Amino acid sequence: MKEKQFNEFKAKTLPELTTLLKELQKDIGNEYRASEDPFDDTPAMQITISTNDDLSHWSYQTGDNSYSGSCYPDPYWGIGTLTRESNCNDLANELLESLAEVLPFN
């Protein structure tokens, strides 16, 4: 995979992902937690994005990703935490950069 291919994927995906995060942000309940710290009472949710080998699609799932979800068929994942105060564009960038860190660039 070429870095140019990822940059094109990122440019296309960033607006879609930002919009998705803004929608998900509205659904964060008072009881939602993304931290394993028992003293962290910040309402938040974990979000995972994934893609396949040729970057032809991406998927997402929220919550605990250790057992199942829509990202499981894909080999490359980026993981982050969404809070009510998150800047969704910044978080979308962070998720995509997290994904880039595990992609096999040649």
N, C-alpha and C positions, 0 to 999 in steps of 0.2 A: 504494500500500500504506500502510496506517495503522500507526502505532507500536503501537497497541493490539493489532492482529493479530499483530505480531511478539512482543509480550509474552506473548500466549496461546500462540504457537508455542514460545517459549522455555520457558515453564512446563511444557509438555507434553514437550518434547524433553530438557530438562536431566537428569531422572532416567535416561532411556534412554541418553543419551550418556555419563553418568557410569559407568553399568554397563558399557557397551561399552569405555570406556577402561580400566577395571579388568581386564577380560578380556584386552584387547590387551597390557596391561602385563605380564601373566604370560608372554607370548610373546617379549619382547624378548631376543634372543640376545646373547651377549657380543660378537659381531662387528657388530652393528647400529650404524649411525651415521646421525645426522640432520644433522650439521654438515658444512660444506665445509672447515672448518679442519682441516688435516692433523694438528694437534697435539691436537685434541679427541678423546679416546678414550672419551668417555662413551657407554655403550650407550643408544641412543635410536632412535625412529622418528618420521618426519614423519607427521602425520595431517591430512587435509583433509576438511572437511564441506562440503556444498553443499545448496542448496534451489532450488526453481523459483519462478516469478513469483508464485504465489498461496500459497506456503508450505504446500502440501498434502502435501508429502513432503520427506524429507531423505535424504541418502546420505553415505557416507564412503569414503575409500580411504586406504591407508597407503603410505608410501614416496614415491618420486619421482613427482610429479604432472605432469611436463612433456610426456608423450607420450600417455598413455591412462589410463583408469580409470573407475570408476562415477560420478564426479562430473562428467565431461565433458558430459553432456546438460544440466546445470543452469547457469544464468548467474551464480549468486552463490556465492562460496566463502569459507570461513574456514580458515586454516592455522595449525597449531601443532606443537609438539614434545612427544612423550611420552617420559619417562624412567622408569626403575624407581622413582625417588624422587618423581615427580610426584604432587601432590595432584589426584586425578582430578576431583573436584568443581570445584576452582578452574580446572583446564584446560578442563573442559567449559564453564564460564562464559566463559573467555577465547576459546574457539573461537566461541561464540555471539555474543559481542561483536564479534569479528573479522568475522563474517558480517553483523552489523547495520551495520557501517561501510560496506558496499558495497550495502546495500539502498536502493531508491529510496522513501523515505518522503515522503508528501505531506500 
